[in-house]
Amino acid sequence: MPKHTGFLTYLLGMFPALKQNASNVGKTFMTMLGMADEEVTYRGLEPIFMSMLLILIIVILAGLVRSTFRKLDEAVVPDEKLTLRTFFEAFLAYFYAMAGDIMGKKNAKRYFPLIGGAALFIFFSNACSLIPGLNPPTASWNVTIGCALVVFIAFNYYGLKENGIDYLKHLAGWGVFKNPIASIALAVLMLPIELISTCVRPVTLSIRLMLNIAVDHLIGSIFLGLIALFVPVPLAFLALIVILVQTLVFCLLSSIYIGLATEKSHDH
């Protein structure tokens, strides 16, 4: 996707020392990954730096909200207007209810830190597209594939932890037939298909999010550059819908994957 300079890249470009240090960080990471020949400039690291900045902001906001719940007398009384506390309550309550409907209340409570954390990070990352001068981290596949891989590792780990060898048996369709020969034949057919389908999930999950946010941000930037007044306003409302929908889709699919992985065999 076409890229334009965000404020972080602009600031790094103004300070040669920081610019060089950022490039060195990129080279170090590529060397660790065994791709020392690949050149990573300070521009390519902007999504990573922006992600780190957003994580810091979310942690600070969460700490401020958490401090309000320590005052029990005030915590039980809802605020009369939209505040940081009411936003976090409504936002996380919606995704908690969604996770509960998909995987059950018990599993939702157990695995919600992953779903809730993903919802906050993706929402705030997507929302950067509404602010001129900010490039949303989720418009970079490096960031979205990282989020998707965390979900991929998590739901496979939860599935193996919850069901053990039955998790692999379920992928192979074992137990559908009582005849062992038929079960082996089905496993030979089903296991490769299920493994490919499972491994493709983080790719589709990350590309869907990246393309929608990147295209949405690109269109908004083009119209903002052409006509700065009035016309970008309805586009901003459309962008807000995309931001919310893509956050919902990512967390919805993540909840489905975790629910399927942790489902007991006798529940089928």
N, C-alpha and C positions, 0 to 999 in steps of 0.2 A: 504494500500500500504506500502511496506517496506520504512523505513525512515533511513536517514543517517544524521550525524551531520553537520549542517551549521555553518557559522562563528559566527552568533549571539549566538547559543547554546554553541559553543566552548568558546566564550568570557565570557558568563555567568558562565560556569563551572569553569573558572579560578578565579572567584571572589565569594567566598562563600556567602557574604552578598547580592550581587545582585541576586545570584541564589535563595537564600531563599526568597527574596522580590518578585521575579518573581513567585515562587510557591505560595506565599501568595496572590498575585493578582489573580491567577487562582482559589484558594479556595474561595476568596471573590466573584468572579463572579458566581461560581457554587452555593454558598450559596444564592446569590440574585435570582438565577433561581430555587431555591428550590431543588437543587441536591447536598446537602452538603456532602453526602456519596461518591460522585464521586471524585476520586483523579486526580488532574491536576498538572503535573510536569512542570518544567521550559521548558522542551523540547516541550511540547504540546502547549506552548504559542508562540513559534517561528513564526508561520504564522501570528499571530496577531501583534507582534512587527515588523515583516518585512512589513506588510501592513501599519502600522503607519509610518514607515521610508519612504516607497515609497510615501505615501500621502504627507509627508513633502517635499520630493524631487520634486514631481510634482508641488506643490504650489510654491516652490522657482523658478523652471524653468519657470512656467507660469508668475510669477512676473517679471522675467528678460525679457521675450518676450514682455510682456505688456509695459514695459518701453520703448522698441524700437518704439512702435506705437505712443508714445506721441510726437515723433519728426516727425511732419507731412511731412516735406520736404524729409526726408529719408525713411519714411514708404511707400510712393507711389512708390518708386523705388525698384524693386525686387533685391535680392542679386544675385551675379553672381555664387556663389557656395553654396553647402549645408551648412546651418547654423542652429542654434537652431530655429531661426525665420522661415526659409523656411520649416523646418521639421514640426513644429506645424501648419503652414499654410496649407501645402499639406495634412497632416494627418487629421486634423479636417475638411478641405474642402471636403475630400472624404466622410467622415461619414455624413457631413451635406447634401451633395448631395444625398447620399443614403437615409437618413431620409426624404428628400424632395420628392423623387420619391415614397416613400411608403405612407406617411401620408399627403403630400401636403406641399407647401412652408410655408403657414401660421402656420400650426401645428409644422412643423419642427423648425421654429424659436422659437416657444413658448416652446417646450419640448426638444430642443437640449442640454441645460445644463446637463440634465440627461444622454442622449445618449453620448455626448462628454466626460463627466466626466467618464462614465463607460468605454469608449473606451481607454482613457488614462491610467486609473488604471489597466485595464486588460492587455493592451499591455505591460506596464512596468513590471507588475507582471509576465506575461508569459516570458518576455525577461530575467528575472533573471535565467531561466533555462540554458541560454547560458554561464553564468559566473560560473566557478568552485568555489565551496565553498558557493554558494547561493542556498537556497531552494525556489522555486517560491511559493508565498502565494497561488496562484490559484491551486496548487497541493493539497491543503487542502480543504475538503468539508465545513469546518467551515467558510472559507472565501467565497467560491463560493455560498453557500446557503445564506450568508448574502447579497451578491450582487443581487442574484435572488429575495430575499424577498423585497429588496428596489424597484426593478422593479415591483414586484407583487403588492405591496402597492400603488405604484405610478400610474400604469395604471388603477387600480380599482378606485382610488381617482379621477383621471382625467376623467374617464368614468362617475362617478356619478356627478361630478361637471359640466361636459359638457352637459350631457343628463338627469340627474336626474333619475326619476323613469323609464324613457324610457330605461335606461341602463339595468335594471332588466327585463323589458318587453322583451327586445331583447334576453336576455338569455333564457327566457321562450318561445320564439317564438310567443309571443302575437301579434295578428294582421294579422297573416297569413291567418286565416279563418275569415269570417264575422259572422259565426254562433258562438254564445257565448259558447255553449256546446262543440263544436269542439275545440274552443280556449282553454277552460279549460282542456280538455283531452290532448291536445298537450302540454300545460304548465306542467301538472303533469308528462308527459313523458320526456320533454326536459329539464326542470329546474334542476333536479338532475344530468342529464348527463353533462349539461353545467357547473354546479358548480364543479363537480368532475374534468372535463377537465381543468377548470380554475385553480383550486387549485393544480393540478399536474404540471402545467407549471413551477413554480419555482424549483421543484424537478428535472425535466428533464433538465431544463436550467443549473442548477448548476452541476448535475452529468456529463453531457456531457463535460462541460468545465474542471471539475476536473480530470476526467479520462484521457482525451486526454493529458493534461499538465503533470499529474503525470507519465503516462506511457512514454511519450516522454522524460521527465527528467530522469526517471529511466534507460531507454535504453542508453541515452547519457552518464550517469554516469558509467554504466557498461563498455561500450566500452572505455571510457576515463581511467578507472582503469586498463583495460586489455592492451590497446595499447595507449600510450599518444601522439604519433606522427602520423600525416597524416590521419589515419583512421577516427578519430573524425571530420575531416574537412567536408566531405560530409554529415555526420550526422548533423552537425551544420546547414548546408543549409536546410536540411529537417526539422530540428527543427524550423528554422525561418519561413518556410512555415506554419507549425502547429501553431506557435504563431500568425501569421497574420490571418490565417483562423479562428481560435477559437475566436479571437477578433471580427472578422467580423460577425461570426455566432451569437455570444451573442448579439451584437448591432443590427443586422438585425432582430432577433426574438423579441428583446425589442421594436424596432420600429414598428413591425407588431402588437404586443400586444397593444401598445399605440394607433396606428392607428385604430385598430378594436374597441377599447373601446371608442374612441372619435368621431367615425364616426356617423354622423347624421342619424336618422332613415329613412329620405326621400332619403338618398343616396343609400339605398340598392336596 
